[in-house]
């Protein structure tokens, strides 16, 4: 079993973070404890305080990973971060290996190291695990750069909770300060209907900490009124007169207008849906794709 993290998500089901943690911990204390394998591995991320709390059953071998200096069995550190790639250094058992990944984000170091830890648990070593990742192309809809037209860089990501925005946006801003110092960071996002309502203002606050502009739109409204969802998001405004935030409930139109107004050095983040090929309205899944809308919009800008 692998414990990567625990953030504010699925609280419409679990209600509290502690209940969510208990559900995840049972994967180790109950499911892993019943494993037919002689010594199953519990791979745990120590970068989150919840990792140290995970109880490992007596039949399991504990293998930890975390940032350099965390005391974990496997450790990672950031060497360089850019809009198109990230370079990490991994440590284990006296070995040190660097890995370059074709994607943005310091958090990808922990994700990659978790994959390496799985390989080690299966009998491999640090070097072979890193070598296997060198050809990794990334995951569709996860910090995926869709393209660049007239100098504007456009990314799609599945980030749909405050923690995800807090992890992603500072990395984008840091890379922009080196590569696009004159550009604006524009974030497009919404919040799902019939899900955790408490996170809605928190999402806006997280977006505004790093973004120059924020466009609030619709994202799987389900049985709720998209305008009511947007109104709850807007309660996170630090000031009613904050002109950085606009609302466009038509998601396609929100993306098209954002890209049409973007300047050459700007970076646009379209968040929440990632690779999803639908928009949930009521009980229907209507065909829709952020990736397709962005491709169409960028193609029109070239004409």
Residue frames as qw, qx, qy, qz and C-alpha x, y, z in Angstrom:
[[0.000, 0.886, 0.465, 0.000, 0.00, 0.00, 0.00],
 [0.418, 0.203, 0.007, 0.886, 1.11, 3.58, -0.70],
 [0.141, -0.851, -0.418, 0.285, 0.11, 6.67, 1.30],
 [0.467, 0.430, 0.171, 0.753, 0.85, 9.77, -0.80],
 [0.014, 0.149, -0.225, 0.963, -1.07, 12.54, 0.97],
 [0.099, -0.627, -0.766, 0.097, -4.34, 13.65, 2.51],
 [0.047, 0.015, 0.029, 0.998, -5.90, 16.98, 1.65],
 [0.398, 0.338, 0.448, -0.726, -9.33, 18.61, 1.78],
 [0.403, 0.149, -0.646, -0.631, -11.26, 16.45, -0.68],
 [0.489, -0.212, -0.822, -0.200, -14.26, 14.09, -0.57],
 [0.023, 0.013, 0.636, -0.771, -15.53, 15.81, 2.59],
 [0.612, -0.044, -0.168, -0.771, -19.04, 15.62, 1.16],
 [0.817, -0.052, -0.556, -0.145, -18.66, 11.90, 1.92],
 [0.623, -0.049, -0.605, 0.493, -16.26, 11.74, 4.90],
 [0.314, -0.884, -0.310, -0.152, -17.40, 15.07, 6.48],
 [0.367, -0.889, 0.262, 0.083, -14.10, 15.64, 8.36],
 [0.413, 0.678, -0.607, 0.037, -10.41, 15.25, 7.58],
 [0.337, -0.395, 0.801, -0.299, -10.05, 12.91, 10.54],
 [0.812, 0.203, 0.455, -0.304, -12.73, 10.60, 9.17],
 [0.694, 0.671, -0.238, -0.106, -11.03, 10.73, 5.77],
 [0.076, 0.641, -0.745, 0.169, -7.70, 9.87, 7.42],
 [0.612, -0.174, 0.699, -0.327, -9.29, 6.95, 9.28],
 [0.859, 0.423, 0.166, -0.237, -10.61, 5.57, 5.98],
 [0.537, 0.702, -0.465, 0.047, -7.17, 5.79, 4.38],
 [0.192, -0.556, 0.760, -0.276, -5.44, 4.30, 7.41],
 [0.820, -0.010, 0.473, -0.322, -7.73, 1.25, 7.29],
 [0.779, 0.556, -0.269, -0.101, -6.15, 0.38, 3.96],
 [0.302, 0.550, -0.716, 0.307, -3.04, -0.36, 6.02],
 [0.332, -0.299, 0.713, -0.540, -4.37, -1.53, 9.40],
 [0.771, 0.152, 0.468, -0.405, -7.03, -3.79, 7.85],
 [0.812, 0.550, -0.083, -0.175, -6.43, -4.46, 4.15],
 [0.384, 0.663, -0.624, 0.152, -2.62, -4.69, 4.29],
 [0.416, -0.408, 0.716, -0.384, -2.82, -6.67, 7.52],
 [0.835, 0.148, 0.455, -0.271, -4.77, -9.35, 5.65],
 [0.482, 0.673, -0.478, -0.294, -2.33, -9.55, 2.74],
 [0.998, -0.028, 0.063, 0.002, -1.34, -13.13, 1.77],
 [0.571, 0.639, -0.368, 0.362, 2.19, -11.90, 1.00],
 [0.754, -0.269, -0.429, 0.417, 4.79, -12.76, 3.66],
 [0.371, -0.486, -0.176, 0.772, 6.01, -9.16, 4.06],
 [0.293, 0.780, 0.427, 0.352, 3.90, -6.59, 2.19],
 [0.388, 0.037, -0.111, 0.914, 5.23, -3.04, 2.03],
 [0.055, -0.891, -0.421, 0.159, 3.63, 0.07, 3.49],
 [0.474, 0.227, 0.134, 0.840, 5.10, 2.97, 1.49],
 [0.207, -0.844, -0.450, 0.208, 4.48, 6.26, 3.27],
 [0.327, 0.655, 0.042, 0.680, 5.09, 9.90, 2.40],
 [0.498, -0.482, -0.425, 0.582, 6.62, 11.80, 5.33],
 [0.161, 0.209, 0.136, 0.955, 6.18, 15.19, 3.63],
 [0.464, -0.517, -0.283, -0.661, 2.68, 15.30, 5.10],
 [0.258, -0.398, 0.646, -0.598, 2.07, 15.18, 8.87],
 [0.878, -0.036, 0.104, -0.466, -0.51, 12.46, 8.33],
 [0.740, 0.384, -0.552, 0.018, 2.23, 10.15, 7.05],
 [0.126, 0.386, -0.757, 0.512, 3.87, 9.91, 10.46],
 [0.566, -0.139, 0.448, -0.678, 0.52, 8.90, 11.96],
 [0.808, 0.171, -0.407, -0.390, -0.15, 5.94, 9.68],
 [0.642, -0.399, 0.627, -0.189, -0.05, 2.73, 11.69],
 [0.519, 0.421, -0.692, -0.274, 1.66, -0.16, 9.94],
 [0.931, -0.246, 0.014, -0.268, 0.57, -3.73, 10.81],
 [0.574, -0.585, 0.565, 0.099, 3.21, -6.13, 12.24],
 [0.815, 0.179, 0.510, 0.208, 3.27, -8.23, 9.07],
 [0.507, 0.830, 0.140, 0.182, 4.26, -5.27, 6.86],
 [0.634, -0.115, 0.032, 0.764, 7.58, -3.60, 6.03],
 [0.032, 0.933, 0.211, -0.290, 7.55, 0.19, 6.39],
 [0.572, 0.131, 0.285, 0.758, 9.30, 2.13, 3.59],
 [0.005, -0.865, -0.302, 0.400, 9.19, 5.92, 3.79],
 [0.498, 0.351, 0.263, 0.748, 9.97, 8.75, 1.38],
 [0.143, -0.918, -0.300, 0.214, 10.17, 12.51, 1.81],
 [0.274, 0.933, -0.151, 0.178, 12.13, 15.71, 1.28],
 [0.627, 0.340, -0.462, 0.528, 15.86, 15.88, 1.84],
 [0.026, 0.333, -0.531, 0.779, 16.47, 16.00, 5.58],
 [0.700, -0.313, -0.104, -0.634, 13.15, 14.38, 6.51],
 [0.373, -0.372, 0.810, -0.258, 14.84, 11.21, 7.74],
 [0.878, 0.251, 0.118, -0.390, 12.88, 9.09, 5.26],
 [0.798, -0.104, 0.532, 0.264, 14.33, 5.94, 3.69],
 [0.498, 0.398, 0.434, 0.637, 14.20, 7.64, 0.28],
 [0.102, -0.735, -0.208, 0.637, 14.64, 11.40, -0.01],
 [0.486, 0.588, 0.416, 0.495, 14.27, 13.98, -2.77],
 [0.173, -0.652, -0.085, 0.733, 15.27, 17.57, -3.43],
 [0.515, 0.820, 0.249, -0.022, 14.56, 20.04, -6.22],
 [0.595, -0.144, 0.275, 0.741, 17.46, 20.94, -8.49],
 [0.022, 0.128, -0.276, -0.952, 15.59, 23.16, -10.97],
 [0.339, 0.566, 0.705, -0.261, 12.00, 24.10, -11.82],
 [0.019, 0.164, -0.405, -0.899, 10.80, 25.41, -15.16],
 [0.623, 0.253, 0.108, -0.732, 7.53, 25.73, -17.02],
 [0.775, 0.339, -0.408, -0.343, 8.39, 22.76, -19.23],
 [0.787, 0.089, -0.582, 0.185, 10.48, 20.55, -16.97],
 [0.550, -0.756, 0.250, -0.250, 11.61, 19.84, -13.43],
 [0.612, 0.385, -0.641, 0.256, 14.90, 18.34, -12.25],
 [0.732, -0.609, 0.114, -0.284, 15.12, 16.36, -9.01],
 [0.292, 0.474, -0.795, 0.239, 17.81, 14.61, -7.02],
 [0.873, -0.333, -0.163, -0.315, 16.93, 11.35, -5.26],
 [0.029, 0.558, -0.759, 0.334, 18.80, 9.67, -2.39],
 [0.915, -0.241, 0.018, -0.322, 18.63, 6.11, -1.04],
 [0.956, -0.204, 0.122, 0.171, 21.10, 3.79, 0.66],
 [0.507, -0.523, 0.343, 0.593, 24.12, 5.96, -0.08],
 [0.429, 0.308, 0.595, 0.606, 23.16, 6.41, -3.75],
 [0.132, 0.653, 0.154, -0.730, 22.30, 9.72, -5.41],
 [0.365, 0.282, 0.716, 0.524, 20.60, 9.97, -8.82],
 [0.184, 0.370, 0.031, -0.910, 19.15, 12.91, -10.77],
 [0.317, 0.454, 0.815, 0.172, 15.93, 12.77, -12.78],
 [0.124, 0.201, -0.172, -0.957, 14.61, 15.27, -15.33],
 [0.289, 0.482, 0.822, -0.097, 10.84, 15.15, -15.90],
 [0.109, 0.243, 0.441, 0.857, 9.03, 16.95, -18.76],
 [0.306, -0.720, -0.558, -0.275, 6.52, 18.63, -16.48],
 [0.046, -0.604, 0.233, -0.761, 6.09, 21.52, -14.09],
 [0.692, -0.582, -0.083, -0.419, 5.90, 21.16, -10.31],
 [0.016, -0.538, 0.758, -0.370, 8.05, 20.41, -7.28],
 [0.743, -0.135, 0.452, -0.475, 5.36, 17.98, -6.09],
 [0.877, 0.367, -0.251, -0.183, 6.24, 15.71, -8.99],
 [0.223, 0.544, -0.760, 0.277, 9.48, 14.88, -7.18],
 [0.466, -0.181, 0.707, -0.501, 7.51, 13.21, -4.39],
 [0.852, 0.281, 0.126, -0.423, 5.22, 11.47, -6.89],
 [0.666, 0.540, -0.514, -0.026, 8.17, 10.12, -8.86],
 [0.017, 0.452, -0.808, 0.377, 9.93, 8.99, -5.70],
 [0.713, -0.039, 0.481, -0.509, 6.79, 7.10, -4.63],
 [0.873, 0.404, -0.152, -0.226, 6.96, 5.21, -7.93],
 [0.406, 0.561, -0.687, 0.221, 10.64, 4.46, -7.33],
 [0.367, -0.337, 0.702, -0.508, 9.80, 3.22, -3.82],
 [0.885, 0.144, 0.192, -0.398, 7.28, 0.80, -5.30],
 [0.744, 0.515, -0.425, 0.008, 10.03, -0.55, -7.56],
 [0.080, 0.514, -0.749, 0.410, 12.37, -0.97, -4.60],
 [0.651, -0.155, 0.527, -0.524, 9.64, -2.80, -2.68],
 [0.918, 0.309, 0.022, -0.249, 9.35, -5.14, -5.67],
 [0.897, -0.155, 0.244, 0.334, 13.08, -5.92, -5.59],
 [0.558, 0.691, 0.049, 0.458, 14.60, -3.11, -7.66],
 [0.536, -0.359, -0.189, 0.740, 16.93, -0.30, -6.65],
 [0.026, 0.777, 0.142, -0.613, 17.09, 3.49, -6.85],
 [0.060, -0.440, 0.543, 0.713, 19.00, 3.67, -10.12],
 [0.089, 0.201, 0.896, 0.386, 16.82, 1.20, -12.01],
 [0.073, 0.708, 0.651, -0.263, 13.68, 2.95, -10.77],
 [0.021, 0.739, -0.060, -0.671, 14.89, 6.34, -11.94],
 [0.101, -0.226, 0.735, 0.632, 15.98, 4.94, -15.30],
 [0.139, 0.440, 0.877, 0.136, 12.48, 3.54, -15.81],
 [0.059, 0.814, 0.434, -0.382, 11.04, 7.04, -15.29],
 [0.233, -0.415, 0.314, 0.822, 13.30, 8.85, -17.74],
 [0.004, 0.153, 0.712, 0.685, 10.95, 8.11, -20.63],
 [0.035, 0.586, 0.738, -0.333, 7.82, 9.05, -18.64],
 [0.173, 0.408, 0.405, 0.799, 5.81, 11.48, -20.84],
 [0.212, -0.038, 0.301, -0.929, 3.51, 12.77, -18.11],
 [0.159, 0.408, 0.881, -0.177, -0.17, 12.16, -17.38],
 [0.008, 0.470, 0.503, 0.725, -2.88, 13.67, -19.60],
 [0.358, -0.758, -0.344, -0.422, -4.63, 16.53, -17.85],
 [0.685, -0.645, -0.143, 0.308, -2.06, 16.79, -15.06],
 [0.215, -0.779, 0.235, 0.540, -0.05, 20.03, -15.41],
 [0.656, 0.283, 0.571, 0.404, -0.25, 19.38, -19.15],
 [0.004, -0.530, 0.199, 0.824, 1.00, 22.11, -21.43],
 [0.640, 0.549, 0.523, -0.124, -1.49, 22.27, -24.26],
 [0.604, 0.507, 0.283, 0.546, 0.40, 24.67, -26.43],
 [0.253, -0.587, -0.057, 0.767, 1.59, 28.19, -27.00],
 [0.394, 0.649, 0.473, 0.448, 0.27, 30.71, -29.44],
 [0.094, 0.852, 0.029, 0.514, 1.51, 34.28, -29.80],
 [0.235, 0.458, -0.584, 0.628, 3.72, 33.59, -26.79],
 [0.617, -0.392, 0.265, -0.629, 0.94, 32.67, -24.34],
 [0.233, 0.165, -0.954, 0.093, 1.57, 29.37, -22.52],
 [0.705, -0.234, -0.052, -0.667, -1.54, 27.36, -21.62],
 [0.120, 0.176, -0.950, 0.230, -1.75, 24.52, -19.09],
 [0.730, -0.326, -0.293, -0.525, -4.55, 22.20, -18.02],
 [0.165, 0.219, -0.862, 0.427, -4.58, 20.54, -14.60],
 [0.504, -0.423, -0.729, -0.190, -6.99, 18.54, -12.46],
 [0.185, 0.002, -0.547, 0.816, -6.40, 20.73, -9.37],
 [0.386, -0.529, -0.493, -0.573, -9.78, 20.96, -7.65],
 [0.611, -0.685, -0.369, 0.145, -9.06, 21.61, -3.97],
 [0.123, -0.981, 0.142, -0.039, -7.25, 24.40, -2.08],
 [0.671, -0.514, 0.454, 0.280, -4.17, 22.29, -1.35],
 [0.727, 0.319, 0.450, 0.408, -3.70, 21.48, -5.04],
 [0.263, 0.911, 0.112, 0.298, -3.78, 25.18, -5.93],
 [0.393, -0.879, 0.271, 0.019, -1.38, 25.99, -3.09],
 [0.763, -0.247, 0.491, 0.342, 1.01, 23.34, -4.41],
 [0.638, 0.465, 0.447, 0.420, 0.79, 24.30, -8.09],
 [0.197, 0.948, 0.181, 0.174, 0.51, 28.08, -8.33],
 [0.358, -0.858, 0.295, 0.222, 3.68, 29.07, -6.40],
 [0.681, -0.124, 0.573, 0.439, 5.67, 26.72, -8.66],
 [0.473, 0.682, 0.432, 0.354, 4.22, 28.39, -11.75],
 [0.067, -0.998, -0.008, -0.019, 4.98, 31.84, -10.35],
 [0.574, -0.618, 0.414, 0.342, 8.55, 30.83, -9.49],
 [0.641, 0.159, 0.571, 0.487, 9.16, 29.53, -13.01],
 [0.293, 0.859, 0.344, 0.243, 7.59, 32.65, -14.54],
 [0.285, -0.924, 0.117, 0.227, 9.90, 34.95, -12.58],
 [0.511, -0.406, 0.574, 0.495, 12.82, 33.37, -14.43],
 [0.406, 0.189, 0.746, 0.492, 11.30, 32.64, -17.83],
 [0.038, 0.647, 0.529, 0.548, 8.48, 35.19, -18.24],
 [0.290, -0.272, -0.458, 0.795, 9.14, 38.03, -15.79],
 [0.173, 0.071, -0.072, -0.980, 6.77, 40.40, -17.58],
 [0.378, -0.227, -0.760, -0.478, 3.88, 37.96, -17.88],
 [0.546, -0.278, 0.285, -0.737, 0.65, 37.64, -15.92],
 [0.036, -0.029, -0.995, 0.083, -0.60, 34.45, -14.30],
 [0.566, -0.050, -0.101, -0.817, -4.27, 33.91, -15.17],
 [0.082, -0.009, 0.977, -0.194, -6.20, 31.13, -13.44],
 [0.598, -0.093, -0.325, -0.727, -9.54, 29.73, -14.64],
 [0.154, -0.014, -0.960, 0.233, -11.42, 27.44, -12.24],
 [0.600, -0.370, -0.182, -0.685, -14.77, 26.46, -10.77],
 [0.243, -0.228, 0.841, -0.426, -16.05, 24.16, -8.03],
 [0.257, -0.149, -0.905, -0.303, -18.12, 21.01, -8.41],
 [0.559, -0.332, -0.032, -0.759, -21.77, 20.99, -7.46],
 [0.901, -0.306, -0.134, -0.275, -23.16, 18.72, -4.72],
 [0.773, 0.106, -0.410, 0.472, -19.69, 18.45, -3.22],
 [0.517, -0.437, -0.360, 0.642, -17.79, 20.05, -0.31],
 [0.111, 0.902, 0.275, 0.313, -19.11, 23.62, -0.19],
 [0.506, -0.820, 0.015, 0.268, -16.68, 24.75, 2.49],
 [0.656, -0.183, 0.341, 0.649, -13.73, 24.64, 0.12],
 [0.418, 0.744, 0.403, 0.330, -15.22, 27.10, -2.38],
 [0.049, -0.994, 0.073, -0.065, -14.03, 30.39, -0.82],
 [0.646, -0.563, 0.422, 0.296, -10.75, 28.68, 0.11],
 [0.716, 0.311, 0.451, 0.432, -10.16, 27.88, -3.56],
 [0.266, 0.901, 0.150, 0.308, -10.49, 31.54, -4.52],
 [0.383, -0.890, 0.243, 0.056, -8.18, 32.68, -1.74],
 [0.755, -0.249, 0.477, 0.375, -5.58, 30.13, -2.82],
 [0.602, 0.556, 0.385, 0.425, -5.85, 31.26, -6.44],
 [0.065, 0.973, 0.072, 0.210, -5.55, 34.96, -5.57],
 [0.624, -0.682, 0.223, 0.310, -2.32, 34.48, -3.60],
 [0.531, -0.251, 0.541, 0.602, -0.40, 33.98, -6.84],
 [0.411, 0.526, 0.630, 0.397, -2.68, 34.93, -9.74],
 [0.073, -0.127, 0.082, 0.986, -2.85, 38.31, -11.44],
 [0.554, 0.009, -0.202, -0.808, -6.30, 37.45, -12.79],
 [0.230, 0.071, 0.951, -0.192, -8.86, 34.82, -11.79],
 [0.505, -0.009, -0.405, -0.762, -11.82, 33.74, -13.91],
 [0.401, 0.016, 0.809, -0.429, -14.50, 31.86, -11.96],
 [0.502, 0.140, -0.552, -0.651, -16.52, 29.50, -14.12],
 [0.872, -0.132, 0.126, -0.455, -18.60, 26.31, -14.00],
 [0.217, 0.409, -0.886, 0.010, -17.16, 22.85, -13.25],
 [0.370, -0.194, -0.907, -0.048, -19.57, 19.89, -13.06],
 [0.309, -0.290, 0.229, -0.876, -22.41, 21.82, -11.36],
 [0.120, -0.195, -0.968, 0.102, -24.50, 18.64, -11.10],
 [0.152, -0.671, -0.719, -0.103, -27.76, 19.50, -9.29],
 [0.259, -0.647, -0.258, 0.670, -26.72, 22.98, -8.14],
 [0.337, 0.925, 0.174, 0.022, -27.21, 26.34, -9.81],
 [0.716, 0.232, -0.046, 0.657, -23.81, 27.38, -11.28],
 [0.019, 0.730, -0.027, 0.683, -24.50, 30.99, -10.28],
 [0.689, -0.688, 0.018, -0.227, -25.04, 29.95, -6.65],
 [0.902, -0.127, -0.018, 0.412, -21.77, 28.00, -6.68],
 [0.466, 0.489, -0.019, 0.737, -19.93, 31.03, -8.08],
 [0.302, -0.798, -0.008, -0.521, -21.50, 33.25, -5.41],
 [0.836, -0.545, 0.031, 0.055, -20.13, 30.97, -2.69],
 [0.779, 0.163, 0.004, 0.606, -16.69, 31.01, -4.33],
 [0.200, 0.678, 0.028, 0.706, -16.78, 34.81, -4.34],
 [0.583, -0.796, -0.078, -0.142, -17.22, 34.92, -0.56],
 [0.830, -0.241, 0.025, 0.502, -13.48, 34.24, -0.55],
 [0.371, 0.726, 0.053, 0.577, -12.76, 37.69, -2.01],
 [0.478, -0.214, -0.396, 0.754, -10.51, 39.71, 0.31],
 [0.086, 0.393, 0.156, -0.902, -12.38, 42.82, -0.81],
 [0.529, 0.599, 0.576, -0.170, -15.64, 43.26, -2.76],
 [0.319, 0.892, -0.102, -0.304, -13.84, 45.77, -4.96],
 [0.490, -0.397, 0.676, 0.382, -11.07, 43.35, -5.99],
 [0.594, 0.628, -0.122, -0.487, -10.96, 43.74, -9.76],
 [0.030, -0.446, 0.866, 0.225, -8.74, 40.72, -10.36],
 [0.296, 0.157, 0.937, -0.101, -11.74, 38.37, -10.35],
 [0.487, 0.163, -0.272, -0.814, -14.36, 37.98, -13.07],
 [0.556, 0.110, 0.781, -0.262, -17.16, 35.44, -13.49],
 [0.516, 0.308, -0.482, -0.637, -18.13, 33.68, -16.73],
 [0.716, -0.109, 0.590, -0.358, -20.33, 30.66, -16.06],
 [0.879, 0.461, -0.027, -0.117, -20.08, 29.31, -19.61],
 [0.714, -0.478, 0.386, 0.336, -16.83, 27.36, -19.29],
 [0.677, 0.369, 0.396, 0.499, -16.12, 27.31, -23.02],
 [0.163, 0.905, 0.146, 0.364, -16.65, 31.06, -23.25],
 [0.514, -0.835, 0.165, 0.104, -14.54, 31.65, -20.12],
 [0.743, -0.214, 0.416, 0.479, -11.60, 29.86, -21.72],
 [0.523, 0.578, 0.384, 0.495, -12.04, 31.46, -25.14],
 [0.027, -0.966, -0.081, -0.244, -12.23, 34.99, -23.72],
 [0.621, -0.705, 0.247, 0.237, -9.28, 34.40, -21.39],
 [0.713, -0.015, 0.439, 0.546, -7.08, 33.22, -24.24],
 [0.370, 0.754, 0.341, 0.422, -8.28, 36.02, -26.53],
 [0.157, -0.968, 0.030, -0.196, -7.21, 38.65, -23.98],
 [0.817, -0.444, 0.137, 0.341, -3.93, 36.99, -22.97],
 [0.154, 0.912, -0.349, -0.153, -0.65, 38.79, -23.68],
 [0.702, 0.495, -0.511, 0.022, 2.45, 37.10, -25.19],
 [0.253, 0.383, -0.778, 0.428, 4.27, 36.36, -21.90],
 [0.644, -0.302, 0.269, -0.649, 1.17, 35.37, -19.93],
 [0.152, 0.061, -0.986, 0.033, 0.59, 31.90, -18.50],
 [0.654, -0.175, -0.078, -0.732, -2.99, 30.62, -18.41],
 [0.030, -0.076, 0.970, -0.227, -3.98, 27.78, -16.07],
 [0.662, -0.155, -0.294, -0.671, -7.29, 26.02, -16.72],
 [0.007, -0.245, 0.880, -0.407, -7.99, 24.00, -13.60],
 [0.593, -0.039, 0.455, -0.664, -10.41, 21.44, -12.24],
 [0.887, 0.269, 0.092, -0.364, -11.31, 19.08, -15.07],
 [0.409, -0.452, 0.742, 0.279, -7.98, 17.91, -16.41],
 [0.004, -0.126, 0.859, 0.496, -8.54, 15.14, -18.95],
 [0.381, 0.378, 0.748, -0.390, -12.30, 14.78, -18.27],
 [0.053, 0.114, 0.654, 0.746, -14.30, 14.58, -21.54],
 [0.230, -0.626, -0.694, -0.272, -17.57, 15.77, -20.02],
 [0.126, -0.250, 0.299, -0.912, -19.41, 18.41, -18.00],
 [0.185, -0.376, -0.898, 0.135, -21.90, 17.02, -15.45],
 [0.270, -0.130, 0.015, -0.954, -25.11, 19.06, -15.51],
 [0.803, -0.158, 0.055, -0.573, -27.95, 17.65, -13.45],
 [0.812, -0.200, 0.547, -0.031, -27.67, 13.91, -13.92],
 [0.805, 0.582, 0.093, 0.070, -26.31, 14.15, -17.46],
 [0.558, -0.448, 0.372, 0.591, -22.72, 13.95, -18.64],
 [0.521, 0.833, 0.098, -0.160, -22.56, 16.35, -21.56],
 [0.816, 0.218, 0.100, 0.525, -19.63, 15.98, -23.99],
 [0.003, -0.986, 0.112, -0.122, -17.07, 18.64, -23.17],
 [0.858, -0.091, -0.065, 0.502, -13.26, 18.85, -23.02],
 [0.218, -0.899, 0.114, 0.364, -11.01, 21.66, -21.79],
 [0.522, -0.280, 0.581, 0.558, -8.27, 20.22, -24.00],
 [0.398, 0.488, 0.648, 0.428, -10.43, 20.45, -27.13],
 [0.019, 0.955, 0.292, -0.041, -11.70, 23.96, -26.33],
 [0.353, -0.767, 0.281, 0.457, -8.15, 25.22, -25.78],
 [0.515, -0.016, 0.652, 0.557, -6.91, 23.59, -28.99],
 [0.288, 0.713, 0.568, 0.295, -9.73, 25.23, -30.95],
 [0.131, -0.968, -0.122, 0.175, -9.15, 28.62, -29.33],
 [0.448, -0.581, 0.420, 0.535, -5.41, 28.54, -29.97],
 [0.484, 0.246, 0.664, 0.514, -5.97, 27.53, -33.59],
 [0.162, 0.878, 0.429, 0.141, -8.32, 30.50, -34.07],
 [0.287, -0.883, 0.095, 0.358, -5.73, 32.88, -32.61],
 [0.537, -0.242, 0.546, 0.596, -3.26, 31.76, -35.28],
 [0.439, 0.597, 0.590, 0.320, -5.55, 32.77, -38.13]]
